[in-house]
């Protein structure tokens, strides 16, 4: 994860798996925690990022995609 936003290690782990498209149940199994605990971590991440939807959270957590093409007009 490239952006920290003061997330705990466990919150970062949950978000990493969420950003891979994993469900709460799959995240819970991978981290050996309950699905309710996953929900709690996600809720705390939403609060810390002041986000309302998972798409907004993932937008904060995903790094910007690198362009494969050089675009001189985008240089500043």
N, CA, C and O atoms as a Tripos MOL2 file, in Angstrom:
@<TRIPOS>MOLECULE
protein
  304   303    76     0     0
PROTEIN
NO_CHARGES

@<TRIPOS>ATOM
      1 N           0.8460   -1.1610    0.0000 N.3       1 UNK1
      2 CA          0.0000    0.0000    0.0000 C.3       1 UNK1
      3 C           0.8920    1.2240    0.0000 C.2       1 UNK1
      4 O           1.8620    1.2860    0.7550 O.2       1 UNK1
      5 N           0.5790    2.1850   -0.8280 N.am      2 UNK2
      6 CA          1.4510    3.3340   -0.9690 C.3       2 UNK2
      7 C           1.0590    4.5080   -0.0790 C.2       2 UNK2
      8 O           1.8940    5.3650    0.2080 O.2       2 UNK2
      9 N          -0.1800    4.5620    0.3560 N.am      3 UNK3
     10 CA         -0.6540    5.6750    1.1600 C.3       3 UNK3
     11 C          -1.0000    5.1590    2.5380 C.2       3 UNK3
     12 O          -1.6890    4.1450    2.6490 O.2       3 UNK3
     13 N          -0.5440    5.8260    3.6070 N.am      4 UNK4
     14 CA         -0.7540    5.2880    4.9380 C.3       4 UNK4
     15 C          -1.9620    5.8720    5.6510 C.2       4 UNK4
     16 O          -2.7190    5.0740    6.2030 O.2       4 UNK4
     17 N          -2.2180    7.1160    5.7030 N.am      5 UNK5
     18 CA         -3.3680    7.7180    6.3840 C.3       5 UNK5
     19 C          -3.5110    7.2390    7.8190 C.2       5 UNK5
     20 O          -4.6320    7.1790    8.3240 O.2       5 UNK5
     21 N          -2.4270    6.8990    8.4920 N.am      6 UNK6
     22 CA         -2.4330    6.4810    9.8930 C.3       6 UNK6
     23 C          -3.2590    5.2200   10.1310 C.2       6 UNK6
     24 O          -3.9170    5.0980   11.1650 O.2       6 UNK6
     25 N          -3.2320    4.3120    9.2140 N.am      7 UNK7
     26 CA         -3.9250    3.0430    9.3830 C.3       7 UNK7
     27 C          -3.0540    2.0790   10.1770 C.2       7 UNK7
     28 O          -1.8280    2.1060   10.0740 O.2       7 UNK7
     29 N          -3.6980    1.2290   10.9660 N.am      8 UNK8
     30 CA         -2.9570    0.1980   11.6770 C.3       8 UNK8
     31 C          -2.4720   -0.8440   10.6740 C.2       8 UNK8
     32 O          -2.9150   -0.8780    9.5260 O.2       8 UNK8
     33 N          -1.5710   -1.6750   11.1240 N.am      9 UNK9
     34 CA         -1.0650   -2.7420   10.2560 C.3       9 UNK9
     35 C          -2.2080   -3.6410    9.7960 C.2       9 UNK9
     36 O          -2.2720   -4.0080    8.6230 O.2       9 UNK9
     37 N          -3.1060   -3.9980   10.7050 N.am     10 UNK10
     38 CA         -4.2240   -4.8730   10.3490 C.3      10 UNK10
     39 C          -5.1800   -4.1740    9.3740 C.2      10 UNK10
     40 O          -5.6780   -4.8070    8.4430 O.2      10 UNK10
     41 N          -5.4370   -2.8960    9.5750 N.am     11 UNK11
     42 CA         -6.2900   -2.1500    8.6410 C.3      11 UNK11
     43 C          -5.6510   -2.1240    7.2510 C.2      11 UNK11
     44 O          -6.3470   -2.2390    6.2420 O.2      11 UNK11
     45 N          -4.3370   -1.9730    7.2020 N.am     12 UNK12
     46 CA         -3.6390   -1.9920    5.9220 C.3      12 UNK12
     47 C          -3.7700   -3.3550    5.2510 C.2      12 UNK12
     48 O          -3.9850   -3.4370    4.0420 O.2      12 UNK12
     49 N          -3.6400   -4.4240    6.0370 N.am     13 UNK13
     50 CA         -3.7760   -5.7710    5.4890 C.3      13 UNK13
     51 C          -5.1850   -5.9860    4.9320 C.2      13 UNK13
     52 O          -5.3470   -6.5240    3.8360 O.2      13 UNK13
     53 N          -6.1930   -5.5680    5.6830 N.am     14 UNK14
     54 CA         -7.5800   -5.7110    5.2250 C.3      14 UNK14
     55 C          -7.7930   -4.9250    3.9380 C.2      14 UNK14
     56 O          -8.4180   -5.4210    3.0010 O.2      14 UNK14
     57 N          -7.2800   -3.7120    3.8910 N.am     15 UNK15
     58 CA         -7.4450   -2.8850    2.6930 C.3      15 UNK15
     59 C          -6.7060   -3.4500    1.4910 C.2      15 UNK15
     60 O          -7.1960   -3.3700    0.3650 O.2      15 UNK15
     61 N          -5.5410   -4.0160    1.7210 N.am     16 UNK16
     62 CA         -4.7980   -4.6430    0.6270 C.3      16 UNK16
     63 C          -5.6210   -5.7680    0.0030 C.2      16 UNK16
     64 O          -5.7170   -5.8750   -1.2190 O.2      16 UNK16
     65 N          -6.2070   -6.5940    0.8470 N.am     17 UNK17
     66 CA         -7.0250   -7.7020    0.3380 C.3      17 UNK17
     67 C          -8.3080   -7.1920   -0.3000 C.2      17 UNK17
     68 O          -8.7510   -7.7300   -1.3150 O.2      17 UNK17
     69 N          -8.9050   -6.1630    0.2810 N.am     18 UNK18
     70 CA        -10.1170   -5.5690   -0.2980 C.3      18 UNK18
     71 C          -9.8210   -4.9920   -1.6800 C.2      18 UNK18
     72 O         -10.6290   -5.1150   -2.6010 O.2      18 UNK18
     73 N          -8.6590   -4.3630   -1.8150 N.am     19 UNK19
     74 CA         -8.3010   -3.7620   -3.1110 C.3      19 UNK19
     75 C          -8.0400   -4.8160   -4.1810 C.2      19 UNK19
     76 O          -8.0470   -4.5100   -5.3730 O.2      19 UNK19
     77 N          -7.8060   -6.0730   -3.7510 N.am     20 UNK20
     78 CA         -7.6390   -7.1780   -4.6940 C.3      20 UNK20
     79 C          -8.9820   -7.7920   -5.0840 C.2      20 UNK20
     80 O          -9.0330   -8.7640   -5.8370 O.2      20 UNK20
     81 N         -10.0660   -7.2150   -4.5640 N.am     21 UNK21
     82 CA        -11.3960   -7.7010   -4.9150 C.3      21 UNK21
     83 C         -11.8940   -8.8370   -4.0320 C.2      21 UNK21
     84 O         -12.8750   -9.4990   -4.3690 O.2      21 UNK21
     85 N         -11.2340   -9.0650   -2.9190 N.am     22 UNK22
     86 CA        -11.6450  -10.1490   -2.0240 C.3      22 UNK22
     87 C         -12.8840   -9.7510   -1.2220 C.2      22 UNK22
     88 O         -13.0680   -8.5790   -0.8910 O.2      22 UNK22
     89 N         -13.7150  -10.7140   -0.9180 N.am     23 UNK23
     90 CA        -14.9040  -10.4780   -0.0960 C.3      23 UNK23
     91 C         -14.5090  -10.4410    1.3730 C.2      23 UNK23
     92 O         -13.4020  -10.8420    1.7340 O.2      23 UNK23
     93 N         -15.4160   -9.9580    2.2200 N.am     24 UNK24
     94 CA        -15.1510   -9.9190    3.6540 C.3      24 UNK24
     95 C         -14.8740  -11.3270    4.1810 C.2      24 UNK24
     96 O         -14.0010  -11.5100    5.0290 O.2      24 UNK24
     97 N         -15.6100  -12.3160    3.6850 N.am     25 UNK25
     98 CA        -15.4280  -13.6980    4.1370 C.3      25 UNK25
     99 C         -14.0400  -14.2050    3.7580 C.2      25 UNK25
    100 O         -13.3740  -14.8560    4.5620 O.2      25 UNK25
    101 N         -13.6040  -13.9080    2.5370 N.am     26 UNK26
    102 CA        -12.2670  -14.3350    2.1070 C.3      26 UNK26
    103 C         -11.1740  -13.6090    2.8850 C.2      26 UNK26
    104 O         -10.1560  -14.2060    3.2360 O.2      26 UNK26
    105 N         -11.3840  -12.3360    3.1500 N.am     27 UNK27
    106 CA        -10.4130  -11.5710    3.9370 C.3      27 UNK27
    107 C         -10.3110  -12.1620    5.3420 C.2      27 UNK27
    108 O          -9.2180  -12.3460    5.8770 O.2      27 UNK27
    109 N         -11.4680  -12.4530    5.9250 N.am     28 UNK28
    110 CA        -11.4940  -13.0300    7.2770 C.3      28 UNK28
    111 C         -10.7280  -14.3420    7.3180 C.2      28 UNK28
    112 O          -9.9390  -14.5730    8.2340 O.2      28 UNK28
    113 N         -10.9530  -15.1920    6.3440 N.am     29 UNK29
    114 CA        -10.2630  -16.4860    6.3090 C.3      29 UNK29
    115 C          -8.7550  -16.3030    6.1290 C.2      29 UNK29
    116 O          -7.9630  -16.9910    6.7730 O.2      29 UNK29
    117 N          -8.3610  -15.3790    5.2590 N.am     30 UNK30
    118 CA         -6.9370  -15.1630    4.9980 C.3      30 UNK30
    119 C          -6.2070  -14.6260    6.2310 C.2      30 UNK30
    120 O          -5.0420  -14.9510    6.4600 O.2      30 UNK30
    121 N          -6.9010  -13.8020    7.0240 N.am     31 UNK31
    122 CA         -6.2630  -13.1800    8.1850 C.3      31 UNK31
    123 C          -6.6060  -13.8840    9.4990 C.2      31 UNK31
    124 O          -6.1780  -13.4530   10.5690 O.2      31 UNK31
    125 N          -7.3790  -14.9680    9.4130 N.am     32 UNK32
    126 CA         -7.7640  -15.7490   10.5970 C.3      32 UNK32
    127 C          -8.5090  -14.8930   11.6250 C.2      32 UNK32
    128 O          -8.2350  -14.9490   12.8230 O.2      32 UNK32
    129 N          -9.4630  -14.0970   11.1180 N.am     33 UNK33
    130 CA        -10.3230  -13.2830   11.9650 C.3      33 UNK33
    131 C         -11.7580  -13.4890   11.4940 C.2      33 UNK33
    132 O         -11.9820  -14.1250   10.4650 O.2      33 UNK33
    133 N         -12.7210  -12.9660   12.2220 N.am     34 UNK34
    134 CA        -14.1190  -13.1260   11.8240 C.3      34 UNK34
    135 C         -14.5000  -12.0780   10.7770 C.2      34 UNK34
    136 O         -13.8420  -11.0450   10.6530 O.2      34 UNK34
    137 N         -15.5580  -12.3530   10.0340 N.am     35 UNK35
    138 CA        -16.0500  -11.3940    9.0360 C.3      35 UNK35
    139 C         -16.5190  -10.1160    9.7230 C.2      35 UNK35
    140 O         -16.4060   -9.0290    9.1580 O.2      35 UNK35
    141 N         -17.0460  -10.2430   10.9440 N.am     36 UNK36
    142 CA        -17.4690   -9.0550   11.7010 C.3      36 UNK36
    143 C         -16.2670   -8.1770   12.0480 C.2      36 UNK36
    144 O         -16.3710   -6.9500   12.0330 O.2      36 UNK36
    145 N         -15.1390   -8.7930   12.3560 N.am     37 UNK37
    146 CA        -13.9150   -8.0300   12.6310 C.3      37 UNK37
    147 C         -13.4450   -7.3200   11.3640 C.2      37 UNK37
    148 O         -12.9580   -6.1910   11.4280 O.2      37 UNK37
    149 N         -13.5870   -7.9720   10.2230 N.am     38 UNK38
    150 CA        -13.2560   -7.3250    8.9540 C.3      38 UNK38
    151 C         -14.1360   -6.0950    8.7700 C.2      38 UNK38
    152 O         -13.6460   -5.0290    8.3970 O.2      38 UNK38
    153 N         -15.4230   -6.2370    9.0270 N.am     39 UNK39
    154 CA        -16.3490   -5.0990    8.9080 C.3      39 UNK39
    155 C         -15.9210   -3.9500    9.8270 C.2      39 UNK39
    156 O         -15.9770   -2.7810    9.4440 O.2      39 UNK39
    157 N         -15.4980   -4.2980   11.0300 N.am     40 UNK40
    158 CA        -15.0490   -3.2760   11.9760 C.3      40 UNK40
    159 C         -13.8160   -2.5510   11.4500 C.2      40 UNK40
    160 O         -13.7400   -1.3250   11.5260 O.2      40 UNK40
    161 N         -12.8620   -3.2880   10.9220 N.am     41 UNK41
    162 CA        -11.6570   -2.6600   10.3570 C.3      41 UNK41
    163 C         -12.0210   -1.7590    9.1860 C.2      41 UNK41
    164 O         -11.5170   -0.6400    9.0870 O.2      41 UNK41
    165 N         -12.8800   -2.2270    8.3070 N.am     42 UNK42
    166 CA        -13.2970   -1.4240    7.1510 C.3      42 UNK42
    167 C         -14.0080   -0.1580    7.6250 C.2      42 UNK42
    168 O         -13.7780    0.9220    7.0800 O.2      42 UNK42
    169 N         -14.8610   -0.2820    8.6240 N.am     43 UNK43
    170 CA        -15.5640    0.8900    9.1580 C.3      43 UNK43
    171 C         -14.5630    1.9110    9.6890 C.2      43 UNK43
    172 O         -14.7170    3.1100    9.4530 O.2      43 UNK43
    173 N         -13.5490    1.4510   10.3970 N.am     44 UNK44
    174 CA        -12.5310    2.3610   10.9390 C.3      44 UNK44
    175 C         -11.7390    3.0380    9.8200 C.2      44 UNK44
    176 O         -11.3860    4.2140    9.9200 O.2      44 UNK44
    177 N         -11.4640    2.2850    8.7610 N.am     45 UNK45
    178 CA        -10.7650    2.8760    7.6110 C.3      45 UNK45
    179 C         -11.6350    3.9610    6.9850 C.2      45 UNK45
    180 O         -11.1420    5.0390    6.6540 O.2      45 UNK45
    181 N         -12.9380    3.6770    6.8200 N.am     46 UNK46
    182 CA        -13.8510    4.6830    6.2770 C.3      46 UNK46
    183 C         -13.8140    5.9560    7.1230 C.2      46 UNK46
    184 O         -13.7700    7.0660    6.5930 O.2      46 UNK46
    185 N         -13.8330    5.7770    8.4430 N.am     47 UNK47
    186 CA        -13.8240    6.9380    9.3350 C.3      47 UNK47
    187 C         -12.5100    7.7170    9.2040 C.2      47 UNK47
    188 O         -12.5110    8.9470    9.1600 O.2      47 UNK47
    189 N         -11.4020    6.9950    9.1440 N.am     48 UNK48
    190 CA        -10.1050    7.6600    9.0460 C.3      48 UNK48
    191 C          -9.9400    8.3880    7.7180 C.2      48 UNK48
    192 O          -9.3090    9.4430    7.6610 O.2      48 UNK48
    193 N         -10.4990    7.8340    6.6590 N.am     49 UNK49
    194 CA        -10.3730    8.4540    5.3400 C.3      49 UNK49
    195 C         -11.5400    9.3700    5.0220 C.2      49 UNK49
    196 O         -11.5750   10.0020    3.9660 O.2      49 UNK49
    197 N         -12.5010    9.4400    5.9440 N.am     50 UNK50
    198 CA        -13.6970   10.2500    5.7560 C.3      50 UNK50
    199 C         -14.3730    9.9030    4.4350 C.2      50 UNK50
    200 O         -14.7220   10.7830    3.6480 O.2      50 UNK50
    201 N         -14.5510    8.6170    4.2090 N.am     51 UNK51
    202 CA        -15.1330    8.1230    2.9620 C.3      51 UNK51
    203 C         -16.4550    7.4300    3.2650 C.2      51 UNK51
    204 O         -16.6550    6.9080    4.3620 O.2      51 UNK51
    205 N         -17.3400    7.4270    2.3010 N.am     52 UNK52
    206 CA        -18.6550    6.8320    2.4710 C.3      52 UNK52
    207 C         -18.7970    5.4950    1.7620 C.2      52 UNK52
    208 O         -19.6310    4.6790    2.1560 O.2      52 UNK52
    209 N         -18.0090    5.2520    0.7330 N.am     53 UNK53
    210 CA        -18.1560    4.0300   -0.0560 C.3      53 UNK53
    211 C         -16.8060    3.3800   -0.2520 C.2      53 UNK53
    212 O         -15.7690    4.0420   -0.1930 O.2      53 UNK53
    213 N         -16.8230    2.0710   -0.4870 N.am     54 UNK54
    214 CA        -15.5650    1.3420   -0.6540 C.3      54 UNK54
    215 C         -14.7870    1.8430   -1.8650 C.2      54 UNK54
    216 O         -13.5560    1.8120   -1.8570 O.2      54 UNK54
    217 N         -15.4810    2.3050   -2.9100 N.am     55 UNK55
    218 CA        -14.7770    2.8210   -4.0870 C.3      55 UNK55
    219 C         -13.9150    4.0230   -3.7150 C.2      55 UNK55
    220 O         -12.8100    4.1900   -4.2320 O.2      55 UNK55
    221 N         -14.4380    4.8690   -2.8010 N.am     56 UNK56
    222 CA        -13.6720    6.0280   -2.3720 C.3      56 UNK56
    223 C         -12.4430    5.6010   -1.5720 C.2      56 UNK56
    224 O         -11.3700    6.1880   -1.7160 O.2      56 UNK56
    225 N         -12.6000    4.5900   -0.7380 N.am     57 UNK57
    226 CA        -11.4750    4.0860    0.0460 C.3      57 UNK57
    227 C         -10.4180    3.5150   -0.8810 C.2      57 UNK57
    228 O          -9.2360    3.8310   -0.7520 O.2      57 UNK57
    229 N         -10.8380    2.6800   -1.8080 N.am     58 UNK58
    230 CA         -9.8850    2.0580   -2.7250 C.3      58 UNK58
    231 C          -9.1790    3.0910   -3.5820 C.2      58 UNK58
    232 O          -8.0130    2.9170   -3.9350 O.2      58 UNK58
    233 N          -9.8760    4.1620   -3.9190 N.am     59 UNK59
    234 CA         -9.2680    5.2240   -4.7110 C.3      59 UNK59
    235 C          -8.1070    5.8540   -3.9420 C.2      59 UNK59
    236 O          -7.0900    6.2070   -4.5370 O.2      59 UNK59
    237 N          -8.2520    5.9960   -2.6320 N.am     60 UNK60
    238 CA         -7.1780    6.5480   -1.8070 C.3      60 UNK60
    239 C          -6.0090    5.5830   -1.6810 C.2      60 UNK60
    240 O          -4.8570    6.0030   -1.5700 O.2      60 UNK60
    241 N          -6.3090    4.2960   -1.6970 N.am     61 UNK61
    242 CA         -5.2860    3.2980   -1.4110 C.3      61 UNK61
    243 C          -4.5200    2.8220   -2.6240 C.2      61 UNK61
    244 O          -3.3640    2.4150   -2.5040 O.2      61 UNK61
    245 N          -5.1320    2.8650   -3.7770 N.am     62 UNK62
    246 CA         -4.4610    2.3800   -4.9900 C.3      62 UNK62
    247 C          -3.4750    3.4150   -5.4960 C.2      62 UNK62
    248 O          -3.7920    4.6030   -5.5440 O.2      62 UNK62
    249 N          -2.3070    2.9860   -5.8640 N.am     63 UNK63
    250 CA         -1.3540    3.9340   -6.4560 C.3      63 UNK63
    251 C          -1.8300    4.3400   -7.8470 C.2      63 UNK63
    252 O          -2.5580    3.6040   -8.5120 O.2      63 UNK63
    253 N          -1.4120    5.4990   -8.2580 N.am     64 UNK64
    254 CA         -1.7510    5.9710   -9.6060 C.3      64 UNK64
    255 C          -1.1230    5.0450  -10.6420 C.2      64 UNK64
    256 O           0.0580    4.7130  -10.5380 O.2      64 UNK64
    257 N          -1.8900    4.6290  -11.6280 N.am     65 UNK65
    258 CA         -1.2970    3.7590  -12.6570 C.3      65 UNK65
    259 C          -0.2520    4.5180  -13.4610 C.2      65 UNK65
    260 O          -0.4230    5.6910  -13.7930 O.2      65 UNK65
    261 N           0.8100    3.8320  -13.7550 N.am     66 UNK66
    262 CA          1.8650    4.4590  -14.5440 C.3      66 UNK66
    263 C           1.5240    4.3440  -16.0200 C.2      66 UNK66
    264 O           1.0660    3.3050  -16.4940 O.2      66 UNK66
    265 N           1.7540    5.4100  -16.7140 N.am     67 UNK67
    266 CA          1.4850    5.4110  -18.1450 C.3      67 UNK67
    267 C           2.5980    4.6620  -18.8690 C.2      67 UNK67
    268 O           3.7710    4.7570  -18.5050 O.2      67 UNK67
    269 N           2.2120    3.9200  -19.8910 N.am     68 UNK68
    270 CA          3.2160    3.2140  -20.6880 C.3      68 UNK68
    271 C           3.7560    4.0960  -21.8090 C.2      68 UNK68
    272 O           4.6870    3.7100  -22.5170 O.2      68 UNK68
    273 N           3.1750    5.2670  -21.9650 N.am     69 UNK69
    274 CA          3.5630    6.1460  -23.0570 C.3      69 UNK69
    275 C           4.0750    7.4680  -22.5010 C.2      69 UNK69
    276 O           3.5900    7.9690  -21.4870 O.2      69 UNK69
    277 N           5.0520    8.0070  -23.1790 N.am     70 UNK70
    278 CA          5.5840    9.3000  -22.8010 C.3      70 UNK70
    279 C           4.6910   10.3670  -23.3890 C.2      70 UNK70
    280 O           4.4310   10.3640  -24.5920 O.2      70 UNK70
    281 N           4.2150   11.2830  -22.5570 N.am     71 UNK71
    282 CA          3.3140   12.3390  -23.0140 C.3      71 UNK71
    283 C           3.9330   13.6930  -22.6440 C.2      71 UNK71
    284 O           3.7020   14.2060  -21.5500 O.2      71 UNK71
    285 N           4.7080   14.2590  -23.5500 N.am     72 UNK72
    286 CA          5.3930   15.5040  -23.2190 C.3      72 UNK72
    287 C           4.4480   16.6420  -22.8790 C.2      72 UNK72
    288 O           4.8330   17.5420  -22.1320 O.2      72 UNK72
    289 N           3.2310   16.6380  -23.3960 N.am     73 UNK73
    290 CA          2.2900   17.7180  -23.1230 C.3      73 UNK73
    291 C           1.7900   17.6860  -21.6720 C.2      73 UNK73
    292 O           1.1970   18.6560  -21.2010 O.2      73 UNK73
    293 N           2.0260   16.5750  -20.9640 N.am     74 UNK74
    294 CA          1.6000   16.4780  -19.5720 C.3      74 UNK74
    295 C           2.7020   16.9280  -18.6180 C.2      74 UNK74
    296 O           2.4620   17.0270  -17.4150 O.2      74 UNK74
    297 N           3.8860   17.2010  -19.1170 N.am     75 UNK75
    298 CA          4.9750   17.6620  -18.2720 C.3      75 UNK75
    299 C           4.7430   19.1070  -17.8680 C.2      75 UNK75
    300 O           4.2530   19.9160  -18.6560 O.2      75 UNK75
    301 N           5.0960   19.4160  -16.6510 N.am     76 UNK76
    302 CA          4.9180   20.8040  -16.1830 C.3      76 UNK76
    303 C           6.2190   21.3730  -15.7370 C.2      76 UNK76
    304 O           6.2740   22.5260  -15.3110 O.2      76 UNK76
@<TRIPOS>BOND
     1     1     2 1
     2     2     3 1
     3     3     4 2
     4     3     5 am
     5     5     6 1
     6     6     7 1
     7     7     8 2
     8     7     9 am
     9     9    10 1
    10    10    11 1
    11    11    12 2
    12    11    13 am
    13    13    14 1
    14    14    15 1
    15    15    16 2
    16    15    17 am
    17    17    18 1
    18    18    19 1
    19    19    20 2
    20    19    21 am
    21    21    22 1
    22    22    23 1
    23    23    24 2
    24    23    25 am
    25    25    26 1
    26    26    27 1
    27    27    28 2
    28    27    29 am
    29    29    30 1
    30    30    31 1
    31    31    32 2
    32    31    33 am
    33    33    34 1
    34    34    35 1
    35    35    36 2
    36    35    37 am
    37    37    38 1
    38    38    39 1
    39    39    40 2
    40    39    41 am
    41    41    42 1
    42    42    43 1
    43    43    44 2
    44    43    45 am
    45    45    46 1
    46    46    47 1
    47    47    48 2
    48    47    49 am
    49    49    50 1
    50    50    51 1
    51    51    52 2
    52    51    53 am
    53    53    54 1
    54    54    55 1
    55    55    56 2
    56    55    57 am
    57    57    58 1
    58    58    59 1
    59    59    60 2
    60    59    61 am
    61    61    62 1
    62    62    63 1
    63    63    64 2
    64    63    65 am
    65    65    66 1
    66    66    67 1
    67    67    68 2
    68    67    69 am
    69    69    70 1
    70    70    71 1
    71    71    72 2
    72    71    73 am
    73    73    74 1
    74    74    75 1
    75    75    76 2
    76    75    77 am
    77    77    78 1
    78    78    79 1
    79    79    80 2
    80    79    81 am
    81    81    82 1
    82    82    83 1
    83    83    84 2
    84    83    85 am
    85    85    86 1
    86    86    87 1
    87    87    88 2
    88    87    89 am
    89    89    90 1
    90    90    91 1
    91    91    92 2
    92    91    93 am
    93    93    94 1
    94    94    95 1
    95    95    96 2
    96    95    97 am
    97    97    98 1
    98    98    99 1
    99    99   100 2
   100    99   101 am
   101   101   102 1
   102   102   103 1
   103   103   104 2
   104   103   105 am
   105   105   106 1
   106   106   107 1
   107   107   108 2
   108   107   109 am
   109   109   110 1
   110   110   111 1
   111   111   112 2
   112   111   113 am
   113   113   114 1
   114   114   115 1
   115   115   116 2
   116   115   117 am
   117   117   118 1
   118   118   119 1
   119   119   120 2
   120   119   121 am
   121   121   122 1
   122   122   123 1
   123   123   124 2
   124   123   125 am
   125   125   126 1
   126   126   127 1
   127   127   128 2
   128   127   129 am
   129   129   130 1
   130   130   131 1
   131   131   132 2
   132   131   133 am
   133   133   134 1
   134   134   135 1
   135   135   136 2
   136   135   137 am
   137   137   138 1
   138   138   139 1
   139   139   140 2
   140   139   141 am
   141   141   142 1
   142   142   143 1
   143   143   144 2
   144   143   145 am
   145   145   146 1
   146   146   147 1
   147   147   148 2
   148   147   149 am
   149   149   150 1
   150   150   151 1
   151   151   152 2
   152   151   153 am
   153   153   154 1
   154   154   155 1
   155   155   156 2
   156   155   157 am
   157   157   158 1
   158   158   159 1
   159   159   160 2
   160   159   161 am
   161   161   162 1
   162   162   163 1
   163   163   164 2
   164   163   165 am
   165   165   166 1
   166   166   167 1
   167   167   168 2
   168   167   169 am
   169   169   170 1
   170   170   171 1
   171   171   172 2
   172   171   173 am
   173   173   174 1
   174   174   175 1
   175   175   176 2
   176   175   177 am
   177   177   178 1
   178   178   179 1
   179   179   180 2
   180   179   181 am
   181   181   182 1
   182   182   183 1
   183   183   184 2
   184   183   185 am
   185   185   186 1
   186   186   187 1
   187   187   188 2
   188   187   189 am
   189   189   190 1
   190   190   191 1
   191   191   192 2
   192   191   193 am
   193   193   194 1
   194   194   195 1
   195   195   196 2
   196   195   197 am
   197   197   198 1
   198   198   199 1
   199   199   200 2
   200   199   201 am
   201   201   202 1
   202   202   203 1
   203   203   204 2
   204   203   205 am
   205   205   206 1
   206   206   207 1
   207   207   208 2
   208   207   209 am
   209   209   210 1
   210   210   211 1
   211   211   212 2
   212   211   213 am
   213   213   214 1
   214   214   215 1
   215   215   216 2
   216   215   217 am
   217   217   218 1
   218   218   219 1
   219   219   220 2
   220   219   221 am
   221   221   222 1
   222   222   223 1
   223   223   224 2
   224   223   225 am
   225   225   226 1
   226   226   227 1
   227   227   228 2
   228   227   229 am
   229   229   230 1
   230   230   231 1
   231   231   232 2
   232   231   233 am
   233   233   234 1
   234   234   235 1
   235   235   236 2
   236   235   237 am
   237   237   238 1
   238   238   239 1
   239   239   240 2
   240   239   241 am
   241   241   242 1
   242   242   243 1
   243   243   244 2
   244   243   245 am
   245   245   246 1
   246   246   247 1
   247   247   248 2
   248   247   249 am
   249   249   250 1
   250   250   251 1
   251   251   252 2
   252   251   253 am
   253   253   254 1
   254   254   255 1
   255   255   256 2
   256   255   257 am
   257   257   258 1
   258   258   259 1
   259   259   260 2
   260   259   261 am
   261   261   262 1
   262   262   263 1
   263   263   264 2
   264   263   265 am
   265   265   266 1
   266   266   267 1
   267   267   268 2
   268   267   269 am
   269   269   270 1
   270   270   271 1
   271   271   272 2
   272   271   273 am
   273   273   274 1
   274   274   275 1
   275   275   276 2
   276   275   277 am
   277   277   278 1
   278   278   279 1
   279   279   280 2
   280   279   281 am
   281   281   282 1
   282   282   283 1
   283   283   284 2
   284   283   285 am
   285   285   286 1
   286   286   287 1
   287   287   288 2
   288   287   289 am
   289   289   290 1
   290   290   291 1
   291   291   292 2
   292   291   293 am
   293   293   294 1
   294   294   295 1
   295   295   296 2
   296   295   297 am
   297   297   298 1
   298   298   299 1
   299   299   300 2
   300   299   301 am
   301   301   302 1
   302   302   303 1
   303   303   304 2
@<TRIPOS>SUBSTRUCTURE
     1 UNK1         2 RESIDUE 1 A UNK
     2 UNK2         6 RESIDUE 1 A UNK
     3 UNK3        10 RESIDUE 1 A UNK
     4 UNK4        14 RESIDUE 1 A UNK
     5 UNK5        18 RESIDUE 1 A UNK
     6 UNK6        22 RESIDUE 1 A UNK
     7 UNK7        26 RESIDUE 1 A UNK
     8 UNK8        30 RESIDUE 1 A UNK
     9 UNK9        34 RESIDUE 1 A UNK
    10 UNK10       38 RESIDUE 1 A UNK
    11 UNK11       42 RESIDUE 1 A UNK
    12 UNK12       46 RESIDUE 1 A UNK
    13 UNK13       50 RESIDUE 1 A UNK
    14 UNK14       54 RESIDUE 1 A UNK
    15 UNK15       58 RESIDUE 1 A UNK
    16 UNK16       62 RESIDUE 1 A UNK
    17 UNK17       66 RESIDUE 1 A UNK
    18 UNK18       70 RESIDUE 1 A UNK
    19 UNK19       74 RESIDUE 1 A UNK
    20 UNK20       78 RESIDUE 1 A UNK
    21 UNK21       82 RESIDUE 1 A UNK
    22 UNK22       86 RESIDUE 1 A UNK
    23 UNK23       90 RESIDUE 1 A UNK
    24 UNK24       94 RESIDUE 1 A UNK
    25 UNK25       98 RESIDUE 1 A UNK
    26 UNK26      102 RESIDUE 1 A UNK
    27 UNK27      106 RESIDUE 1 A UNK
    28 UNK28      110 RESIDUE 1 A UNK
    29 UNK29      114 RESIDUE 1 A UNK
    30 UNK30      118 RESIDUE 1 A UNK
    31 UNK31      122 RESIDUE 1 A UNK
    32 UNK32      126 RESIDUE 1 A UNK
    33 UNK33      130 RESIDUE 1 A UNK
    34 UNK34      134 RESIDUE 1 A UNK
    35 UNK35      138 RESIDUE 1 A UNK
    36 UNK36      142 RESIDUE 1 A UNK
    37 UNK37      146 RESIDUE 1 A UNK
    38 UNK38      150 RESIDUE 1 A UNK
    39 UNK39      154 RESIDUE 1 A UNK
    40 UNK40      158 RESIDUE 1 A UNK
    41 UNK41      162 RESIDUE 1 A UNK
    42 UNK42      166 RESIDUE 1 A UNK
    43 UNK43      170 RESIDUE 1 A UNK
    44 UNK44      174 RESIDUE 1 A UNK
    45 UNK45      178 RESIDUE 1 A UNK
    46 UNK46      182 RESIDUE 1 A UNK
    47 UNK47      186 RESIDUE 1 A UNK
    48 UNK48      190 RESIDUE 1 A UNK
    49 UNK49      194 RESIDUE 1 A UNK
    50 UNK50      198 RESIDUE 1 A UNK
    51 UNK51      202 RESIDUE 1 A UNK
    52 UNK52      206 RESIDUE 1 A UNK
    53 UNK53      210 RESIDUE 1 A UNK
    54 UNK54      214 RESIDUE 1 A UNK
    55 UNK55      218 RESIDUE 1 A UNK
    56 UNK56      222 RESIDUE 1 A UNK
    57 UNK57      226 RESIDUE 1 A UNK
    58 UNK58      230 RESIDUE 1 A UNK
    59 UNK59      234 RESIDUE 1 A UNK
    60 UNK60      238 RESIDUE 1 A UNK
    61 UNK61      242 RESIDUE 1 A UNK
    62 UNK62      246 RESIDUE 1 A UNK
    63 UNK63      250 RESIDUE 1 A UNK
    64 UNK64      254 RESIDUE 1 A UNK
    65 UNK65      258 RESIDUE 1 A UNK
    66 UNK66      262 RESIDUE 1 A UNK
    67 UNK67      266 RESIDUE 1 A UNK
    68 UNK68      270 RESIDUE 1 A UNK
    69 UNK69      274 RESIDUE 1 A UNK
    70 UNK70      278 RESIDUE 1 A UNK
    71 UNK71      282 RESIDUE 1 A UNK
    72 UNK72      286 RESIDUE 1 A UNK
    73 UNK73      290 RESIDUE 1 A UNK
    74 UNK74      294 RESIDUE 1 A UNK
    75 UNK75      298 RESIDUE 1 A UNK
    76 UNK76      302 RESIDUE 1 A UNK
